Amino acid sequence: MVNGMTQSAGQPVIILPEGTLRSRGKDAQRMNISAARAVADTVKTTLGPKGMDKMLVDSLGDVVITNDGATILNEMQIEHPSAKMMVEVAKTQDEAVGDGTTTAVVLAGELLKRADGLLDQEVHPTVITKGFRLAKFRAIEVLNSIAVDVNIENEDMLLRIAETAMSGKSAEKASKELAGIGVNAVKKVAEINDDTIELDTDNIKIEKKAGGSINDTQLINGILIDKEVVHSGMPKKADKARIALIDSALEVKSLEGDAKINIDSPDKFQLFLEQEEKMLRDMVDKVVKSGASVMFCQKGIDDNAQHYLSKAGILAARRVKKSDMEALSRATGAKVVTNLNELGKDDLGYAGIVAERKVAGDEMIFVEECRTPKAVTILIRGGTEHVIDEVERAMEDAVKGVAASLELKKAVAGGGATEIEVARHLRKYADSFQGREQLAVNAFAEAIEVIPRTLAENAGLDPIDKLANLRAEHDKKLVNAGLDVFTGKVHDTIRAGVREPLKIKLQAIKSAGEAAEMILRIDDMISSGSSSAGAGGPPMPPGGGMGMPEY
């Protein structure tokens, strides 16, 4: 069969439409492996404390400067289907854990590189995928056995995990202060039930405003709303505020459908206006009677209603986002009320101070000094938009890293120590096989060492020497021996405070292993011609082609 045709009694039988591209066997495998490795090589140089940044420029000229793996791959215009699978690895890692995206993608790329060597030795892809699967399960067992315990009360360990997550980012120069903010935020929103810790990082709101410096970043024990007080006559500050959250408009409803009101005299028009005004006054009266001194409305507030609220001395904001309303509810204890008639004292929340303040020239409402806030805000500051965007990414990594460590209550050594130890165990495990699976398990062990090797390369160190030193230390049962990229020496990374959540490593190995297995099992690529490309136009680039912005 060639290009979708088969020869039968001298007559070709057309199976696939004209313009279809097809590659099979080793050609398809090589093409897929090349494309996936090209993606991994793109982010490889960003790994570790000495990783470099990428500048991504889109078609409109907008610039993103980052070394965050997930952000880089999201911004790249990747076309090749196998390369897109590597982007999925990063997305999965980012959604499941929030950090370790570069690790997962680099590991997947290295697994495919090692598999390519085995394919050259005529090892069948199904044998390679079986060996990879066995090695993956063994690696997970080893990771669980070497992990150290994490306790929410051990603030020093949590700070170290947060600092490690921030290493290599632009925010690193202020990492101690930022790590402290991140850890405090996580501890505020954590709910401890017996031995379990319930932690939703969505309850940590991150707001950013250009201006000042990174060191001006602060944690607010409450919520920061990017809105201004709706009426100039309202108070700009409320102490010991009683807060009402309203999910209905303080406006007179318009008629639905084709319904009309006929007014045939000035008197009737005046009555209509008075009635409308009375309805608005009644709405405001209900807010006043509840005892509220501050009101956040998810929908609109009529001009007349604003006037009556200001006369009553109530601070109000309108069109507040649903996510902010939920955060306010968790922070202040207020209930979101959808029917004004049902609003009562029990529905109100409390905050020590609600005040409108200017931040970088824009008015924002601070809701602070909540009693036991289960939602908090981190206000990020920085010299430029690019800086605060990267600080935001670093802060998210730190917060999610601490949350991930508390979820499993386990952490592992950083600096490549964990990967070297897992590789050592996998080599021993490979000796228990007599078939070709042994080659695949050994290939997995070599692939996982790409992390310490890349850390050394990015730090300008000799990767061969450093890997030899690390292996020698681990052979002496020094499980936590990792690489100090600043001095080039091998040291105990747990003592040095270089720690990573166990969940990051587990998810990276699972995602990378599964992606590599799926790509290796493809031996036939059939791509239909697209209408935009014309009848014979190729719908995807040959080889490992990817559309990428300049960087």
Backbone torsions as a table, in degrees:
resi	resn	phi	psi	omega
1	MET	NA	128.4	179.1
2	VAL	-128.4	124.2	178.9
3	ASN	48.0	43.5	173.2
4	GLY	80.5	14.8	177.8
5	MET	-120.8	147.5	175.1
6	THR	-128.4	145.5	-177.5
7	GLN	-92.0	123.5	179.3
8	SER	-135.3	114.1	179.7
9	ALA	52.5	41.4	177.2
10	GLY	80.7	-5.7	-179.0
11	GLN	-108.8	127.4	177.3
12	PRO	-73.2	135.6	175.9
13	VAL	-104.5	115.5	-176.3
14	ILE	-84.0	123.1	-179.4
15	ILE	-104.1	-43.1	-176.9
16	LEU	-109.9	150.3	-177.5
17	PRO	-67.9	160.0	178.5
18	GLU	-62.9	141.6	-179.5
19	GLY	95.3	-4.3	179.9
20	THR	-74.3	134.2	175.6
21	LEU	-100.9	139.9	-178.9
22	ARG	-143.8	134.7	172.2
23	SER	-134.2	141.7	-173.3
24	ARG	-131.7	165.9	173.7
25	GLY	59.6	-135.4	-175.1
26	LYS	-65.4	-30.6	179.0
27	ASP	-61.1	-45.8	179.9
28	ALA	-64.2	-42.1	-178.8
29	GLN	-65.5	-44.1	-179.9
30	ARG	-62.2	-43.0	-178.7
31	MET	-61.2	-45.5	-179.0
32	ASN	-66.0	-42.8	-179.3
33	ILE	-65.0	-42.0	-180.0
34	SER	-61.8	-44.1	-178.8
35	ALA	-64.0	-45.4	-178.6
36	ALA	-66.2	-39.1	179.8
37	ARG	-68.1	-33.2	178.1
38	ALA	-61.3	-38.4	177.7
39	VAL	-65.3	-46.5	-178.9
40	ALA	-61.4	-40.4	-179.5
41	ASP	-65.7	-28.1	-179.9
42	THR	-63.9	-41.1	-175.8
43	VAL	-96.0	-6.9	-174.1
44	LYS	-57.4	-39.9	-175.2
45	THR	-73.3	-6.2	-179.7
46	THR	-91.4	-5.6	-173.0
47	LEU	-74.1	137.0	171.2
48	GLY	90.3	173.7	-177.9
49	PRO	-62.2	-24.0	-179.6
50	LYS	-107.8	17.8	177.1
51	GLY	-66.5	151.6	-179.6
52	MET	-94.6	165.9	179.8
53	ASP	-96.6	162.8	174.3
54	LYS	-115.6	142.5	171.8
55	MET	-106.5	119.1	-178.1
56	LEU	-110.6	124.6	-177.6
57	VAL	-117.4	122.1	-179.6
58	ASP	-89.9	-178.8	-174.7
59	SER	-64.0	-22.1	179.6
60	LEU	-90.2	-3.8	-179.3
61	GLY	90.9	1.2	177.6
62	ASP	-69.0	138.8	-174.0
63	VAL	-112.9	136.6	171.5
64	VAL	-124.9	125.8	178.0
65	ILE	-114.9	117.7	-175.1
66	THR	-160.3	162.2	167.3
67	ASN	-123.2	20.1	177.5
68	ASP	-82.8	118.4	-174.4
69	GLY	-55.6	-46.4	-177.7
70	ALA	-62.9	-41.5	-179.4
71	THR	-66.0	-43.0	179.9
72	ILE	-59.8	-48.5	-176.4
73	LEU	-70.1	-31.4	176.4
74	ASN	-67.7	-35.2	-176.8
75	GLU	-80.4	-25.3	-179.6
76	MET	-71.3	141.8	-179.8
77	GLN	-93.0	76.2	-175.2
78	ILE	-82.0	132.3	-177.1
79	GLU	-108.8	-37.5	-173.6
80	HIS	-65.5	131.1	-176.1
81	PRO	-59.9	-36.7	179.1
82	SER	-72.1	-34.4	176.2
83	ALA	-65.3	-34.8	177.9
84	LYS	-63.1	-29.4	178.1
85	MET	-65.6	-31.0	176.6
86	MET	-70.3	-34.0	175.4
87	VAL	-64.9	-37.4	177.3
88	GLU	-62.6	-36.0	176.4
89	VAL	-58.7	-46.5	-179.9
90	ALA	-64.7	-41.9	-179.4
91	LYS	-63.7	-44.6	179.6
92	THR	-60.1	-45.4	179.7
93	GLN	-62.0	-41.8	-177.6
94	ASP	-67.3	-42.0	-178.8
95	GLU	-72.8	-38.1	-175.7
96	ALA	-77.5	-37.7	-174.8
97	VAL	-123.0	-41.1	-179.2
98	GLY	100.0	-7.8	-180.0
99	ASP	-150.5	167.1	177.7
100	GLY	85.7	17.3	-177.5
101	THR	-66.4	-43.0	-179.7
102	THR	-63.4	-43.1	178.7
103	THR	-56.7	-46.9	-177.3
104	ALA	-63.6	-44.1	-177.5
105	VAL	-69.7	-43.1	179.3
106	VAL	-63.1	-40.3	179.1
107	LEU	-65.0	-42.9	178.3
108	ALA	-61.3	-42.2	178.8
109	GLY	-63.3	-40.2	-179.9
110	GLU	-70.1	-36.8	176.4
111	LEU	-59.4	-41.5	179.4
112	LEU	-70.1	-34.3	176.9
113	LYS	-63.2	-45.0	179.2
114	ARG	-67.2	-36.6	178.6
115	ALA	-64.8	-35.6	178.6
116	ASP	-59.1	-42.1	177.6
117	GLY	-62.8	-38.5	178.9
118	LEU	-69.5	-35.5	176.9
119	LEU	-63.0	-35.6	176.5
120	ASP	-64.5	-27.6	178.2
121	GLN	-88.2	12.4	178.7
122	GLU	66.3	26.9	173.1
123	VAL	-81.4	130.4	-175.0
124	HIS	-70.4	142.5	-179.0
125	PRO	-55.4	-36.4	-179.5
126	THR	-67.1	-31.8	176.0
127	VAL	-68.8	-41.0	179.4
128	ILE	-63.5	-46.8	-178.1
129	THR	-64.7	-35.6	177.2
130	LYS	-64.4	-44.9	179.3
131	GLY	-63.1	-41.7	177.8
132	PHE	-61.5	-40.8	-178.5
133	ARG	-65.4	-44.2	178.7
134	LEU	-62.6	-43.2	179.8
135	ALA	-64.5	-37.9	-180.0
136	LYS	-61.7	-47.4	179.8
137	PHE	-63.7	-38.6	178.9
138	ARG	-67.2	-39.9	179.4
139	ALA	-62.4	-39.2	178.8
140	ILE	-64.1	-40.9	177.1
141	GLU	-60.7	-44.8	-178.6
142	VAL	-64.2	-43.9	179.9
143	LEU	-58.1	-44.5	179.6
144	ASN	-64.3	-32.4	-176.6
145	SER	-77.6	-27.6	-176.2
146	ILE	-99.2	-2.6	-178.0
147	ALA	-69.9	149.0	177.5
148	VAL	-105.1	155.5	-176.6
149	ASP	-73.8	145.8	176.0
150	VAL	-122.0	132.6	-179.3
151	ASN	-122.0	137.2	-179.1
152	ILE	-63.0	-22.7	178.5
153	GLU	-79.5	-20.3	-178.6
154	ASN	-83.9	82.5	-174.0
155	GLU	-65.6	-32.7	-178.8
156	ASP	-62.4	-43.0	179.5
157	MET	-65.9	-40.5	179.5
158	LEU	-64.8	-38.2	177.1
159	LEU	-62.3	-40.3	179.9
160	ARG	-65.0	-39.8	178.6
161	ILE	-64.2	-42.8	179.4
162	ALA	-64.6	-42.8	-180.0
163	GLU	-64.0	-40.4	179.0
164	THR	-62.9	-40.2	179.8
165	ALA	-63.7	-31.2	-178.0
166	MET	-86.4	-12.4	-174.0
167	SER	-60.1	138.0	179.8
168	GLY	91.2	-14.1	179.9
169	LYS	-86.6	165.5	178.6
170	SER	-62.3	-25.1	-176.9
171	ALA	-80.5	1.8	-172.4
172	GLU	-60.8	-31.7	-177.4
173	LYS	-65.2	-21.1	177.2
174	ALA	-116.3	26.2	-171.1
175	SER	-63.5	-32.8	-179.6
176	LYS	-64.7	-46.7	179.9
177	GLU	-66.2	-44.2	-178.8
178	LEU	-66.8	-38.6	178.4
179	ALA	-62.2	-40.6	178.0
180	GLY	-61.7	-41.0	178.1
181	ILE	-64.1	-44.7	-179.6
182	GLY	-62.0	-45.4	-179.7
183	VAL	-64.4	-44.4	178.9
184	ASN	-61.2	-39.5	179.0
185	ALA	-63.2	-44.2	179.8
186	VAL	-63.0	-42.8	-179.3
187	LYS	-65.7	-32.0	179.9
188	LYS	-65.9	-42.4	-173.5
189	VAL	-91.6	-7.4	-179.4
190	ALA	-70.8	137.2	176.5
191	GLU	-114.8	116.3	-176.0
192	ILE	-97.7	119.1	177.0
193	ASN	-120.8	105.9	-175.9
194	ASP	55.9	-115.6	-178.6
195	ASP	-96.7	-4.9	-176.7
196	THR	-99.6	150.2	177.7
197	ILE	-119.7	118.8	176.6
198	GLU	-97.5	124.3	-172.7
199	LEU	-141.9	117.2	176.5
200	ASP	-115.2	110.6	-176.4
201	THR	-68.6	-12.2	175.1
202	ASP	-65.8	-19.1	178.4
203	ASN	-78.8	-3.9	174.2
204	ILE	-104.6	103.7	-177.5
205	LYS	-86.8	134.0	179.0
206	ILE	-111.9	118.4	175.1
207	GLU	-112.0	146.5	-179.9
208	LYS	-133.9	141.0	177.8
209	LYS	-141.1	125.5	178.0
210	ALA	-68.1	143.7	-178.2
211	GLY	126.9	152.0	-177.3
212	GLY	71.9	-151.6	179.2
213	SER	-131.9	173.2	-179.7
214	ILE	-58.1	-34.3	-177.8
215	ASN	-67.7	-13.0	177.8
216	ASP	-83.1	-3.9	176.8
217	THR	-57.6	137.4	-176.6
218	GLN	-140.7	156.1	175.2
219	LEU	-99.6	128.8	178.7
220	ILE	-106.6	123.4	179.6
221	ASN	-77.9	63.9	-177.1
222	GLY	165.4	-148.5	-174.1
223	ILE	-123.9	141.6	175.4
224	LEU	-107.9	121.1	-178.5
225	ILE	-107.2	125.1	-179.3
226	ASP	-81.8	61.8	178.3
227	LYS	-139.5	163.4	175.3
228	GLU	-113.6	161.5	176.8
229	VAL	-60.4	133.2	-165.8
230	VAL	-72.1	-21.8	-176.1
231	HIS	-134.1	137.5	-176.3
232	SER	-65.1	-23.3	-178.9
233	GLY	-83.7	-6.0	-178.9
234	MET	-78.8	154.6	175.0
235	PRO	-64.2	146.6	179.6
236	LYS	-93.1	-4.6	-178.4
237	LYS	-148.6	141.0	176.4
238	ALA	-135.1	120.6	176.8
239	ASP	-90.6	147.5	-178.4
240	LYS	46.4	53.1	-171.5
241	ALA	-73.0	138.4	170.6
242	ARG	-101.5	118.2	-167.0
243	ILE	-107.9	128.8	175.0
244	ALA	-107.3	134.3	176.8
245	LEU	-113.0	113.9	-173.6
246	ILE	-113.8	125.3	176.9
247	ASP	-107.1	48.4	174.2
248	SER	-153.1	152.5	-175.1
249	ALA	-76.9	137.7	171.7
250	LEU	-90.8	63.6	-178.5
251	GLU	-142.0	156.8	175.3
252	VAL	-78.7	127.8	-176.7
253	LYS	-65.9	139.5	176.3
254	SER	-81.5	157.6	-178.8
255	LEU	-69.8	144.8	-179.2
256	GLU	-95.7	152.1	175.9
257	GLY	65.7	-140.1	-176.8
258	ASP	-96.8	11.8	-177.9
259	ALA	-62.8	142.1	-178.8
260	LYS	-134.8	154.2	172.4
261	ILE	-114.0	123.4	178.9
262	ASN	-96.5	122.2	177.4
263	ILE	-119.2	117.0	-173.5
264	ASP	-112.4	10.5	176.8
265	SER	-153.2	155.4	178.3
266	PRO	-59.5	-34.3	-179.7
267	ASP	-63.0	-44.8	179.7
268	LYS	-64.5	-36.8	178.1
269	PHE	-63.5	-41.1	178.2
270	GLN	-64.3	-43.1	177.1
271	LEU	-60.4	-40.7	179.5
272	PHE	-61.0	-45.6	180.0
273	LEU	-63.9	-41.6	-179.8
274	GLU	-64.6	-40.4	179.4
275	GLN	-64.3	-41.8	178.7
276	GLU	-62.3	-42.8	180.0
277	GLU	-64.7	-38.9	179.3
278	LYS	-64.1	-40.5	179.0
279	MET	-61.8	-41.2	178.8
280	LEU	-67.6	-40.6	179.2
281	ARG	-63.4	-38.6	178.3
282	ASP	-62.5	-40.9	178.6
283	MET	-60.8	-46.7	-179.7
284	VAL	-64.6	-39.2	179.0
285	ASP	-58.4	-37.6	179.6
286	LYS	-64.6	-37.3	177.3
287	VAL	-68.2	-43.2	-179.5
288	VAL	-63.2	-45.8	-178.3
289	LYS	-62.7	-28.1	179.7
290	SER	-69.0	-18.8	-179.2
291	GLY	94.4	7.8	-178.0
292	ALA	-71.8	139.5	174.2
293	SER	-110.0	-12.5	178.0
294	VAL	-136.1	139.0	178.8
295	MET	-134.3	130.3	173.0
296	PHE	-113.2	123.6	-176.6
297	CYS	-112.4	130.4	-179.0
298	GLN	-75.2	-19.7	-178.2
299	LYS	-117.8	-158.0	-173.2
300	GLY	-82.8	159.1	174.6
301	ILE	-126.7	119.6	-179.5
302	ASP	-60.5	152.2	-179.0
303	ASP	-57.3	-43.0	179.0
304	ASN	-65.1	-39.5	178.2
305	ALA	-63.6	-38.7	177.0
306	GLN	-59.6	-42.0	-179.7
307	HIS	-61.5	-47.1	-178.3
308	TYR	-67.3	-35.7	177.7
309	LEU	-65.6	-40.7	-179.9
310	SER	-67.3	-37.1	176.5
311	LYS	-62.5	-33.4	-179.8
312	ALA	-82.8	-2.8	178.1
313	GLY	75.0	27.4	-179.5
314	ILE	-99.0	130.1	175.4
315	LEU	-83.0	125.6	-176.2
316	ALA	-136.0	149.6	173.7
317	ALA	-133.0	146.2	-177.9
318	ARG	-119.7	166.8	179.6
319	ARG	50.5	46.0	176.1
320	VAL	-78.8	136.1	-177.8
321	LYS	-60.5	150.3	179.9
322	LYS	-59.1	-41.8	-179.7
323	SER	-62.9	-36.4	178.2
324	ASP	-69.9	-36.6	177.4
325	MET	-62.8	-42.5	178.8
326	GLU	-65.5	-40.0	178.2
327	ALA	-65.0	-41.7	177.5
328	LEU	-61.0	-39.8	179.2
329	SER	-61.7	-44.5	-179.2
330	ARG	-70.5	-32.2	-177.8
331	ALA	-78.0	-41.7	-172.0
332	THR	-101.4	-16.0	-177.2
333	GLY	86.1	4.7	179.3
334	ALA	-76.2	153.8	175.9
335	LYS	-101.7	138.5	177.3
336	VAL	-77.7	119.1	-175.3
337	VAL	-104.1	127.6	-179.3
338	THR	-96.6	-14.9	179.4
339	ASN	-125.1	115.7	-177.5
340	LEU	-58.3	-30.2	-179.5
341	ASN	-64.1	-23.0	-176.9
342	GLU	-93.3	-3.8	-176.1
343	LEU	-68.1	126.0	178.9
344	GLY	-140.5	177.9	-177.7
345	LYS	-59.0	-35.6	-176.7
346	ASP	-68.4	-16.5	-179.1
347	ASP	-87.3	-8.6	-176.1
348	LEU	-82.1	149.8	175.1
349	GLY	-107.6	178.3	-176.4
350	TYR	-131.2	140.4	169.4
351	ALA	-144.2	139.9	-179.3
352	GLY	-61.3	-41.0	-179.5
353	ILE	-140.6	132.5	166.9
354	VAL	-123.3	120.5	-174.6
355	ALA	-146.5	145.7	173.6
356	GLU	-92.3	126.4	178.7
357	ARG	-133.4	156.4	177.0
358	LYS	-88.9	129.8	174.9
359	VAL	-126.0	115.1	-179.3
360	ALA	52.2	40.6	175.8
361	GLY	86.2	-6.4	179.9
362	ASP	-112.1	139.5	177.3
363	GLU	-76.6	135.5	176.0
364	MET	-138.0	150.0	-179.5
365	ILE	-102.0	121.6	178.9
366	PHE	-96.8	126.3	174.9
367	VAL	-112.9	101.1	-169.1
368	GLU	-121.9	172.3	175.5
369	GLU	57.5	43.5	174.1
370	CYS	-74.2	150.1	-173.2
371	ARG	-63.1	-61.5	176.9
372	THR	-133.5	76.7	-174.3
373	PRO	-67.2	128.8	175.4
374	LYS	-102.5	11.9	171.8
375	ALA	-147.3	132.5	-178.1
376	VAL	-132.3	170.4	-179.0
377	THR	-127.6	138.2	171.6
378	ILE	-109.0	118.1	178.3
379	LEU	-95.8	112.6	-176.2
380	ILE	-95.3	132.7	177.9
381	ARG	-121.1	156.9	178.8
382	GLY	-176.3	165.4	-173.8
383	GLY	-67.2	-36.5	-178.9
384	THR	-137.2	168.3	178.7
385	GLU	-61.0	-39.8	-179.2
386	HIS	-63.7	-38.9	-179.6
387	VAL	-66.0	-48.0	-176.3
388	ILE	-69.7	-28.9	175.2
389	ASP	-63.6	-41.7	-179.7
390	GLU	-73.5	-34.3	175.1
391	VAL	-64.1	-39.0	178.2
392	GLU	-60.4	-44.7	179.3
393	ARG	-63.8	-39.4	178.6
394	ALA	-65.2	-42.1	179.9
395	MET	-65.2	-40.0	177.4
396	GLU	-63.2	-40.8	177.3
397	ASP	-61.5	-43.3	-178.6
398	ALA	-64.7	-48.5	-178.2
399	VAL	-62.0	-47.5	-178.1
400	LYS	-70.4	-31.5	176.6
401	GLY	-65.3	-45.4	178.1
402	VAL	-64.2	-42.4	179.2
403	ALA	-62.0	-41.6	179.9
404	ALA	-64.8	-37.6	179.8
405	SER	-68.5	-34.8	179.7
406	LEU	-77.3	-26.3	179.8
407	GLU	-63.6	-46.2	178.3
408	LEU	-96.8	-7.8	-177.4
409	LYS	56.7	33.4	-178.3
410	LYS	-140.2	147.8	174.1
411	ALA	-140.8	161.1	178.8
412	VAL	-129.0	167.0	-179.6
413	ALA	-71.3	142.6	177.1
414	GLY	-95.7	-160.7	177.7
415	GLY	66.6	22.6	179.8
416	GLY	82.9	-3.2	-177.5
417	ALA	-61.6	-43.8	-177.6
418	THR	-63.8	-43.8	-178.7
419	GLU	-64.9	-40.2	179.4
420	ILE	-64.5	-40.3	179.8
421	GLU	-67.0	-41.9	178.2
422	VAL	-63.6	-42.8	179.5
423	ALA	-61.7	-39.6	179.2
424	ARG	-60.9	-44.9	179.0
425	HIS	-66.6	-36.6	-179.5
426	LEU	-67.3	-34.9	178.5
427	ARG	-65.0	-39.5	176.0
428	LYS	-65.5	-40.2	-179.9
429	TYR	-63.6	-37.1	-179.5
430	ALA	-61.6	-32.3	-179.2
431	ASP	-65.9	-15.6	-179.5
432	SER	-82.1	-5.5	178.2
433	PHE	-103.9	145.1	178.7
434	GLN	-107.5	-17.1	-179.7
435	GLY	-90.5	-165.7	-177.6
436	ARG	-72.4	-12.6	175.8
437	GLU	-58.0	-29.0	178.9
438	GLN	-56.3	-40.2	180.0
439	LEU	-64.4	-39.8	-178.5
440	ALA	-69.7	-39.5	178.7
441	VAL	-65.4	-41.4	176.9
442	ASN	-64.2	-36.8	178.2
443	ALA	-64.4	-38.2	177.2
444	PHE	-63.4	-41.6	179.3
445	ALA	-62.0	-43.3	178.6
446	GLU	-66.0	-38.6	-178.2
447	ALA	-64.7	-40.4	-175.5
448	ILE	-68.4	-19.9	177.2
449	GLU	-77.0	-0.9	177.5
450	VAL	-63.3	-26.7	-177.9
451	ILE	-66.6	-57.0	176.6
452	PRO	-62.1	-33.2	179.8
453	ARG	-64.2	-43.0	-179.9
454	THR	-69.7	-37.7	176.1
455	LEU	-57.4	-42.9	179.8
456	ALA	-67.0	-45.2	-178.8
457	GLU	-60.8	-44.7	-178.1
458	ASN	-68.0	-21.5	178.4
459	ALA	-92.6	2.7	179.7
460	GLY	76.8	21.3	179.7
461	LEU	-99.7	163.6	178.1
462	ASP	-78.2	111.5	-175.0
463	PRO	-65.8	-32.4	-178.5
464	ILE	-67.2	-46.9	179.2
465	ASP	-62.4	-44.4	-175.8
466	LYS	-67.6	-39.2	176.7
467	LEU	-63.9	-39.8	178.2
468	ALA	-62.9	-42.3	178.9
469	ASN	-63.3	-44.0	-179.1
470	LEU	-63.9	-44.9	179.7
471	ARG	-61.4	-40.5	-179.6
472	ALA	-62.1	-42.4	179.4
473	GLU	-66.9	-39.6	-179.6
474	HIS	-71.2	-29.0	175.0
475	ASP	-66.3	-21.6	175.8
476	LYS	-88.4	13.0	178.5
477	LYS	71.8	20.5	175.6
478	LEU	-88.2	85.4	-171.1
479	VAL	-61.3	-32.5	-173.6
480	ASN	-97.5	13.4	-179.6
481	ALA	-71.8	116.9	-179.3
482	GLY	-133.1	179.9	-174.5
483	LEU	-96.1	128.4	171.0
484	ASP	-90.7	104.3	-173.3
485	VAL	-70.6	-14.0	-178.8
486	PHE	-85.2	-34.1	179.5
487	THR	-105.4	-18.2	-177.3
488	GLY	81.0	6.3	-177.9
489	LYS	-98.5	160.0	174.8
490	VAL	-92.7	130.7	-178.2
491	HIS	-146.4	173.9	178.1
492	ASP	-78.5	106.7	-173.3
493	THR	-73.6	-26.8	176.8
494	ILE	-65.0	-44.6	178.0
495	ARG	-65.5	-35.9	-178.9
496	ALA	-75.7	-8.6	176.4
497	GLY	87.6	14.2	177.5
498	VAL	-92.0	96.7	-174.4
499	ARG	-130.5	145.8	179.3
500	GLU	-129.7	148.3	178.3
501	PRO	-63.1	139.6	177.8
502	LEU	-57.8	-37.7	-175.6
503	LYS	-59.6	-34.2	179.4
504	ILE	-62.5	-46.9	-178.1
505	LYS	-67.5	-42.1	179.8
506	LEU	-61.2	-47.7	-177.7
507	GLN	-67.0	-37.7	179.7
508	ALA	-62.3	-43.7	-179.6
509	ILE	-68.5	-40.8	179.0
510	LYS	-63.8	-50.4	-176.6
511	SER	-64.3	-46.9	-177.8
512	ALA	-65.1	-43.7	-179.5
513	GLY	-61.9	-45.9	-177.5
514	GLU	-67.8	-38.6	178.7
515	ALA	-65.6	-44.2	179.4
516	ALA	-62.7	-42.5	179.1
517	GLU	-60.9	-43.5	-177.9
518	MET	-65.0	-44.1	-178.9
519	ILE	-64.9	-38.6	-178.4
520	LEU	-67.6	-27.5	-177.2
521	ARG	-80.3	-6.1	179.8
522	ILE	-86.1	120.8	178.3
523	ASP	-122.9	5.9	-178.8
524	ASP	-148.7	122.0	179.0
525	MET	-116.7	118.0	180.0
526	ILE	-118.5	117.6	-178.2
527	SER	-123.3	122.4	-177.0
528	SER	-74.6	147.8	176.2
529	GLY	-67.2	139.8	-179.5
530	SER	-98.9	150.7	-178.6
531	SER	-62.9	-34.2	-178.8
532	SER	-70.0	-29.5	-177.8
533	ALA	-88.1	-7.1	-176.8
534	GLY	88.9	174.4	-174.5
535	ALA	-60.6	-41.1	-176.1
536	GLY	-108.9	8.9	-176.9
537	GLY	-74.0	136.5	-179.5
538	PRO	-72.3	129.9	-179.1
539	PRO	-81.1	-12.9	178.4
540	MET	-142.1	153.9	-177.5
541	PRO	-70.1	146.7	177.4
542	PRO	-72.7	163.0	178.3
543	GLY	60.7	-138.6	-178.0
544	GLY	-98.6	32.4	-173.8
545	GLY	-61.9	137.4	176.5
546	MET	-140.7	141.2	170.7
547	GLY	-84.6	122.5	-177.2
548	MET	-131.4	143.5	171.9
549	PRO	-71.0	164.9	177.5
550	GLU	-68.0	143.4	169.5
551	TYR	-157.3	NA	NA
